[in-house]
Amino acid sequence: MDLLQKDGYRLRAPEPEDLDCMIQFENTPTLWEVGNATGPYSRFHLKQYIETNKNDIYTDGQLRLMVESIAHKEVVGIIDLFDYNAFHNRAEVGIVIAESCQSKGLGELALNLLTDFSFNYLGIHQLYAHIDVTNVSCRRLFAKCGFNECALLKDWMRTGTTYRDVVMVQRLNS
C-alpha cells in the first residue's frame, strides 16, 4: 500500500496543472493571517516554485503535498512540512482544506498520512504547529491526530494593529 494514500485520497507532489489551485489557496487573504505570507503570490512565482522545487525536505527545507481525491482527480487541500531543522530533526506542519470539503474528515486523513510518512519514512522526531487560540476546529483536528498543546505564545500573530495569542502543538515520534 502507498504510504501517502488512504480511503480514496492521496498526498502527492505539486504538478504544473495545480497552478490555478495553488494560486487560489495561496492568495486567500484570510489564510495570510494564519501563515507567514505578507501578500499575494504571482502566477509567475508559483509556476517557478512548481518547476524548480525538488519536493525533497532535505534539499528544500520543506515538503509541500497536494491532497487529492483519487476518483475525481480533484485537489481538495494542501499540506506542508516547512521550517525543517535537520539538527533537531523537527518540522512545522501547515494544512489548508478547501472550504467546500471541510468537516468531512479530510484534514484528519491528510494530517495522519503526513504524520505517519514523516515519522516512519522520513524519520522525523517531532512535528509541531502554531494555531490561533480562537481556531477551535484546527486545535480539535490536531488533538484528534495525537498532537498535544505544549505552549501558549502571547501576542504571536499580528492582524492589522492588534496581536493574537497562539497555541503551539507538537507530536513526538515515540
N, C-alpha and C positions, 0 to 999 in steps of 0.2 A: 504494500500500500504506500502511496505517495505521502511523504512527511508533511506536505503542505496542502492536503486535500481531505475533506470530510463532508459527508451529508450533502453532496451536490455543489459544494463550493470549494474554491481553491485560492491560495495565495500565490501570485506569480509576479515576475518582474514586469515593469512597465514596457509597453511596446509603442511604436510610433503612432498607432491608431488610438492610443489612450490620451493623446494630446488635448483634445477638447474636454474630456472628462477631468483631466488634471487641472486645466485652466479653471473649470467650474469650481472644483474643490478649493484650489489654492487662492482664488480670487473672491472668496466669500468673506466680506468684511467681519462678520460675527466670529469667524474662525481665527482671524488675525489676533483677536483679543486673548485667545487661549493658547496661542503659539508665540512664535518669535518674529513673525512677518511684520514689517512696518508699512507695507503697501502691496499693490498688485504685482503679479509676475507677468512679464510679457510672453507672448506666444513664442517669440524667438528664444527667450531664456529657457523656457520649459522644453522646447524642442531640442535645444542644445544639451540640456540636462539628460534627456532620454537617450540622445545619441552618444554622449561621452561618458556617462556614469557606468561603471563596471558592475554595479549592484553587488559589490563584494564588500562586506563590512570591514574587512581588514585593510583593503585598499582605500575605500572611500570614507571610512569612519561612520557610515550609515548604511542602512538597507531599507529601501522602500519597496513595498509589495502592494499590488492591486488585489482587492478582494472581489472575486468574480464568481458569478453564478455560472456553473459549467453548462447546464442545459440551455440557458438563454444567451450565453456569451456576453453577459452584461456586467459591467463593473458597478458594484454596489458600495464600495468604500476603498479607503487607502489605510494601510497600517505601516508604521515606520519603526525602525530602531535607529537612533541617532545619538550623537554625543558619545559614541563608543570610546571607551577608555581601555586599551589593551593591558596596561599595567595593573589596573584594579579589576579588570575583567567584568565591566558593567556597561549597560547601555540604557538610555531613556527610551520609553515607548510613547508613540503618538498614534491615535486612531481617530478616523472620521468615517461614519457610515452615512450614506445618503439619507436625507430626511424621510423620503418615502419608504425606506427599508428599515427604519429604526423600530425598536420594540418587537422585533421578530427573532431575537436570539443571534443575529449575525455578528454583532460586536463580540459577544461571548465566544462564539465559534472561532472568529478570527483571532481574538486575543489568546485563546487556548492553543490554537495551532501555532501562532508565533512563539508563545512561551515554550511549548514543547520543542519546537525547532531550535530555539535559542539555547535551551538547556541541553538537549540530547544530541544535537548535531553540531552546533557552533561551540558548545562547551562554555557558554557564558555563565558566570557565577551569580550575577544579580541584575534584575530588571527593575526599573523604577519609573515613576511618572509624577508630574506635578499637576494637581487638579484644583480648580477654583472651588473653594469651600461651598459655594452655592450650587455647584453642578452635582446634584444628588444622584442623578441617573448614572453619571460617569463614575462616581465614587462607588455606587452599588455594583456596576459592571466589574470594576477592578477587584472589589471584595469577593464577588462570585468566582472570580478566576484565581483566587488564592493570594491576592496582594493585601498587605497589611498597611494601615496608616501608621506612619512612624514619626512624622514631624508636622508641625503647623508653622508655616512660614508667613510671618506678618508682613502686610503691605508688599507682597512679592510681585504682583502684576499691576501695571498701570493701565487705566482706561480713562482717556481724556486727562482730567486733572485729579482724579481720585485713584486710590490704590486698593487692591483687594487681597485678601488672605488666600493662601494656597495650602492644600494638604499634600504632603509628599507620601506616596505609597511605594512599597517595594515588595519584591518577591525574590527570595533566595533559592538557588538551586541546591537542594539538600541532598 
